Amino acid sequence: MSPIETVTSVVKNEENVLFARNLYPHEIADALVRAMTDDALVDEAAQKNLELVRRIASRDLIRPRVIEFYESLLRRA
């Protein structure tokens, strides 16, 4: 994953993802090899990411925000 600010504020390198800058193919290759060979890292990241998604993007959290967004569009029309 590219280490852009909007991403690095949410996830951590080698904890949730492996960062590799877009214009550096060797970084991308190294990250891909690591992801395909380090089972413990991938298993731990998967568990942490599941917890992260449940904490910041569960349906129960998102539903009221989406409804409010669409209702605000209707009020503007």
PyRosetta script that sets phi, psi and omega in degrees:
from pyrosetta import init, pose_from_sequence

init()
pose = pose_from_sequence("MSPIETVTSVVKNEENVLFARNLYPHEIADALVRAMTDDALVDEAAQKNLELVRRIASRDLIRPRVIEFYESLLRRA")
pose.set_psi(1, 143.2)
pose.set_omega(1, 179.1)
pose.set_phi(2, -74.1)
pose.set_psi(2, 133.3)
pose.set_omega(2, -176.9)
pose.set_phi(3, -82.2)
pose.set_psi(3, 65.4)
pose.set_omega(3, 177.9)
pose.set_phi(4, -88.7)
pose.set_psi(4, 157.5)
pose.set_omega(4, -172.1)
pose.set_phi(5, -55.9)
pose.set_psi(5, -41.5)
pose.set_omega(5, -178.3)
pose.set_phi(6, -66.8)
pose.set_psi(6, -22.5)
pose.set_omega(6, 178.6)
pose.set_phi(7, -90.2)
pose.set_psi(7, -44.8)
pose.set_omega(7, -176.8)
pose.set_phi(8, -65.8)
pose.set_psi(8, -18.5)
pose.set_omega(8, 176.6)
pose.set_phi(9, -77.7)
pose.set_psi(9, -11.3)
pose.set_omega(9, -176.4)
pose.set_phi(10, -113.2)
pose.set_psi(10, -40.1)
pose.set_omega(10, -176.5)
pose.set_phi(11, -121.9)
pose.set_psi(11, 160.6)
pose.set_omega(11, -178.0)
pose.set_phi(12, -117.8)
pose.set_psi(12, 142.2)
pose.set_omega(12, 177.9)
pose.set_phi(13, -61.1)
pose.set_psi(13, 134.8)
pose.set_omega(13, 178.1)
pose.set_phi(14, 66.3)
pose.set_psi(14, 6.2)
pose.set_omega(14, 173.3)
pose.set_phi(15, -112.7)
pose.set_psi(15, -48.7)
pose.set_omega(15, 177.8)
pose.set_phi(16, -110.5)
pose.set_psi(16, -31.8)
pose.set_omega(16, -174.3)
pose.set_phi(17, -145.4)
pose.set_psi(17, 173.5)
pose.set_omega(17, 167.9)
pose.set_phi(18, -115.4)
pose.set_psi(18, 121.2)
pose.set_omega(18, -179.8)
pose.set_phi(19, -85.6)
pose.set_psi(19, 142.0)
pose.set_omega(19, 174.5)
pose.set_phi(20, -150.6)
pose.set_psi(20, 126.7)
pose.set_omega(20, -178.5)
pose.set_phi(21, -71.1)
pose.set_psi(21, 143.8)
pose.set_omega(21, -173.9)
pose.set_phi(22, -57.1)
pose.set_psi(22, -40.2)
pose.set_omega(22, -173.3)
pose.set_phi(23, -93.5)
pose.set_psi(23, 16.6)
pose.set_omega(23, -179.4)
pose.set_phi(24, -125.0)
pose.set_psi(24, 85.7)
pose.set_omega(24, -175.7)
pose.set_phi(25, -55.6)
pose.set_psi(25, -32.9)
pose.set_omega(25, 179.9)
pose.set_phi(26, -66.6)
pose.set_psi(26, -34.1)
pose.set_omega(26, 176.7)
pose.set_phi(27, -67.6)
pose.set_psi(27, -41.4)
pose.set_omega(27, 178.6)
pose.set_phi(28, -63.8)
pose.set_psi(28, -44.9)
pose.set_omega(28, 179.6)
pose.set_phi(29, -62.0)
pose.set_psi(29, -44.8)
pose.set_omega(29, -179.9)
pose.set_phi(30, -61.7)
pose.set_psi(30, -41.9)
pose.set_omega(30, 179.8)
pose.set_phi(31, -66.1)
pose.set_psi(31, -40.3)
pose.set_omega(31, 178.2)
pose.set_phi(32, -64.2)
pose.set_psi(32, -44.5)
pose.set_omega(32, 178.8)
pose.set_phi(33, -61.5)
pose.set_psi(33, -44.5)
pose.set_omega(33, 179.9)
pose.set_phi(34, -62.4)
pose.set_psi(34, -43.6)
pose.set_omega(34, -179.9)
pose.set_phi(35, -63.6)
pose.set_psi(35, -30.9)
pose.set_omega(35, -178.9)
pose.set_phi(36, -87.8)
pose.set_psi(36, -9.7)
pose.set_omega(36, -176.6)
pose.set_phi(37, -119.8)
pose.set_psi(37, -19.7)
pose.set_omega(37, -177.4)
pose.set_phi(38, -100.1)
pose.set_psi(38, 84.5)
pose.set_omega(38, -176.3)
pose.set_phi(39, -61.6)
pose.set_psi(39, -39.3)
pose.set_omega(39, -178.8)
pose.set_phi(40, -63.4)
pose.set_psi(40, -44.5)
pose.set_omega(40, 178.6)
pose.set_phi(41, -59.3)
pose.set_psi(41, -47.8)
pose.set_omega(41, -177.9)
pose.set_phi(42, -65.5)
pose.set_psi(42, -42.4)
pose.set_omega(42, 179.1)
pose.set_phi(43, -63.6)
pose.set_psi(43, -44.0)
pose.set_omega(43, 179.2)
pose.set_phi(44, -66.2)
pose.set_psi(44, -41.5)
pose.set_omega(44, 178.6)
pose.set_phi(45, -63.6)
pose.set_psi(45, -40.8)
pose.set_omega(45, 179.6)
pose.set_phi(46, -61.2)
pose.set_psi(46, -43.5)
pose.set_omega(46, 178.7)
pose.set_phi(47, -65.0)
pose.set_psi(47, -45.6)
pose.set_omega(47, 179.6)
pose.set_phi(48, -64.4)
pose.set_psi(48, -37.4)
pose.set_omega(48, -179.7)
pose.set_phi(49, -70.0)
pose.set_psi(49, -35.1)
pose.set_omega(49, 175.9)
pose.set_phi(50, -62.6)
pose.set_psi(50, -44.1)
pose.set_omega(50, 177.1)
pose.set_phi(51, -63.7)
pose.set_psi(51, -41.0)
pose.set_omega(51, 179.5)
pose.set_phi(52, -62.1)
pose.set_psi(52, -46.9)
pose.set_omega(52, -179.8)
pose.set_phi(53, -62.6)
pose.set_psi(53, -42.0)
pose.set_omega(53, 178.8)
pose.set_phi(54, -63.5)
pose.set_psi(54, -34.6)
pose.set_omega(54, -177.5)
pose.set_phi(55, -76.8)
pose.set_psi(55, -36.8)
pose.set_omega(55, -173.4)
pose.set_phi(56, -112.7)
pose.set_psi(56, -10.3)
pose.set_omega(56, -174.7)
pose.set_phi(57, -144.1)
pose.set_psi(57, 29.8)
pose.set_omega(57, 177.7)
pose.set_phi(58, -71.2)
pose.set_psi(58, 158.0)
pose.set_omega(58, 179.0)
pose.set_phi(59, -57.6)
pose.set_psi(59, -39.4)
pose.set_omega(59, -178.7)
pose.set_phi(60, -62.1)
pose.set_psi(60, -31.9)
pose.set_omega(60, 177.9)
pose.set_phi(61, -81.2)
pose.set_psi(61, -38.3)
pose.set_omega(61, -174.2)
pose.set_phi(62, -80.0)
pose.set_psi(62, -38.0)
pose.set_omega(62, -174.7)
pose.set_phi(63, -49.1)
pose.set_psi(63, -53.5)
pose.set_omega(63, -177.5)
pose.set_phi(64, -63.5)
pose.set_psi(64, -33.5)
pose.set_omega(64, 179.1)
pose.set_phi(65, -68.8)
pose.set_psi(65, -39.2)
pose.set_omega(65, 179.2)
pose.set_phi(66, -68.4)
pose.set_psi(66, -44.0)
pose.set_omega(66, 178.9)
pose.set_phi(67, -60.4)
pose.set_psi(67, -45.6)
pose.set_omega(67, 179.2)
pose.set_phi(68, -61.8)
pose.set_psi(68, -39.8)
pose.set_omega(68, 178.5)
pose.set_phi(69, -60.4)
pose.set_psi(69, -49.2)
pose.set_omega(69, -178.4)
pose.set_phi(70, -68.0)
pose.set_psi(70, -36.6)
pose.set_omega(70, 176.9)
pose.set_phi(71, -65.1)
pose.set_psi(71, -35.5)
pose.set_omega(71, 178.2)
pose.set_phi(72, -66.6)
pose.set_psi(72, -33.5)
pose.set_omega(72, 175.9)
pose.set_phi(73, -65.4)
pose.set_psi(73, -39.8)
pose.set_omega(73, 179.1)
pose.set_phi(74, -66.0)
pose.set_psi(74, -37.1)
pose.set_omega(74, 179.9)
pose.set_phi(75, -66.8)
pose.set_psi(75, -29.4)
pose.set_omega(75, -179.3)
pose.set_phi(76, -77.8)
pose.set_psi(76, -24.0)
pose.set_omega(76, -175.0)
pose.set_phi(77, -74.1)
pose.dump_pdb("model.pdb")
